[in-house]
Amino acid sequence: MSIEPILRSLLPDTAALRHDGVTVGGVDLRELAETYGTPLFVYDEATLRARCHEAAGAFDDGVAFASKSFLCGAMARLALEEGLCVDVATGGELDLVLRSGVPPRRVIMHGNNKSKEEIARAIKEGVHRLIVDNFDEIERLGELVGAGTSVNALVRVTPGVEAHTHEYVRTGQEDTKFGFSVASGDARRAISMMRELAGVTLHGVHAHIGSQIFEVEGFSQSMSVLADFTRGDDFDELCIGGGLGVAYVAGESAPSISEWARATRDAARESGLRAEVRILAEPGRSIVAQAGVTLYRVGVVKHVTQRTYMAVDGGMSDNPRPVLYGSGYEAFDLGRPLADRPQSVRLVGKHCESGDVLIDEAHLPAATGVGDLVATPVTGAYGYSMASNYNRVPRPAVVFVRDGSAREVLRRETVDDLARLEV
Ligand SMILES: Cc1ncc(COP(=O)(O)O)c(C=O)c1O
């Protein structure tokens, strides 16, 4: 990690850096912190819309935003407006997306352990696609379809591709809880069983090989496996899931959504896939990560023999990724974004846990200290959506900025909200 000022490329598309402040979407981030408090998630609508638009143009109709990466009503509607379907993985996500006004015919339903109630609701609402994951689900489906009840489905398969990423977010290899193995014959058996079910229209297969993947080769391999595997079928859709990586820190670089789609299409063509088969994907992180910035206020600076700890007013409850995956982030001082960052600190949260570390070795300007506002960029994905109330810390508010104005899309949680569940 460098002591140079924060890289412009890690910030949202509309970010403008001055020596004494940063604007995103034309709005000063320090003003947002004053108005809405900290911690605060800020999303640049222009970045979100640009990435959705890019995905909608790069893949075929039916490409979906993976809502697990960041979900609220405003985000679901934005993805819809920009031409995407919305992928949900549980009944809870399905409910929120439908409440938000996304029509069921634009919803893709996932899940590795869908209850009968979840499947029944997806069928009753008429979701666009149900992605079937396992034999128990096929059995449940068999009890629900037929006699005038129908569903459009894909079968989720594991193509046997080992993606180069953290083992917790790898899913395409054989030893995984997701999908049916192609190599073992389970995937073929699942397809035969699905074809036996009256009321099920099977459109094709789906594979998701993992997350935060920087090389497109894994996706090309996955597409080749899917194309070969379905050569004798009359399917009209293949979906390569999500998983495109994003750069979180200086020195990382990731392919664009368009490059990802191009590599996938090339692999499909080279494998002889029929031109009429729709090629789909479900990007999450690559849509929302770079659009988001989290703002914190520094509360404590503590010097111990080995290092300096700088504690902010959030932590593992609003960003569990460093704890879960050892993920790296960068930080900058909102009042001095163009300054060099020679001060090396361990940026920690306020939770009662030694592991509550946001950045193991963060670089900040020499003067940054108690009372200052610091920001962590590229925090738009799997931050708010994985947020918890550990230590009964209320979840932050979320604000969208665009063309010089801000709108709160999720208000800050209160301790009263947390107390509501007491019986
Ligand atoms: C089935 C499926 N599709 C899409 C995604 C989104 O992945 P990403 O956010 O890495 O693009 C995931 C993430 O876990 C997934 O499991």
The ligand as a Tripos MOL2 file, in Angstrom:
@<TRIPOS>MOLECULE
LIG
   16    16     1     0     0
SMALL
NO_CHARGES

@<TRIPOS>ATOM
      1 C1        -25.3820  -17.3970   -7.6070 C.3       1 LIG1
      2 C2        -24.7050  -16.1010   -7.4640 C.ar      1 LIG1
      3 N1        -24.8600  -15.1950   -8.4380 N.ar      1 LIG1
      4 C3        -24.2690  -13.9780   -8.3620 C.ar      1 LIG1
      5 C4        -23.4900  -13.6350   -7.2700 C.ar      1 LIG1
      6 C5        -22.8620  -12.2790   -7.2240 C.3       1 LIG1
      7 O1        -21.4920  -12.3610   -7.2060 O.3       1 LIG1
      8 P1        -20.5920  -11.0450   -7.2890 P.3       1 LIG1
      9 O2        -21.1220  -10.0750   -6.3160 O.co2     1 LIG1
     10 O3        -19.2380  -11.5320   -6.9390 O.co2     1 LIG1
     11 O4        -20.6920  -10.5430   -8.6840 O.co2     1 LIG1
     12 C6        -23.2920  -14.5650   -6.2380 C.ar      1 LIG1
     13 C7        -22.4570  -14.2180   -5.0860 C.2       1 LIG1
     14 O5        -22.2380  -14.9160   -4.1510 O.2       1 LIG1
     15 C8        -23.9230  -15.8290   -6.3450 C.ar      1 LIG1
     16 O6        -23.7810  -16.7350   -5.3790 O.3       1 LIG1
@<TRIPOS>BOND
     1     1     2 1
     2     2     3 ar
     3     2    15 ar
     4     3     4 ar
     5     4     5 ar
     6     5     6 1
     7     5    12 ar
     8     6     7 1
     9     7     8 1
    10     8     9 2
    11     8    10 1
    12     8    11 1
    13    12    13 1
    14    12    15 ar
    15    13    14 2
    16    15    16 1
@<TRIPOS>SUBSTRUCTURE
     1 LIG1         1 GROUP 0 **** ****
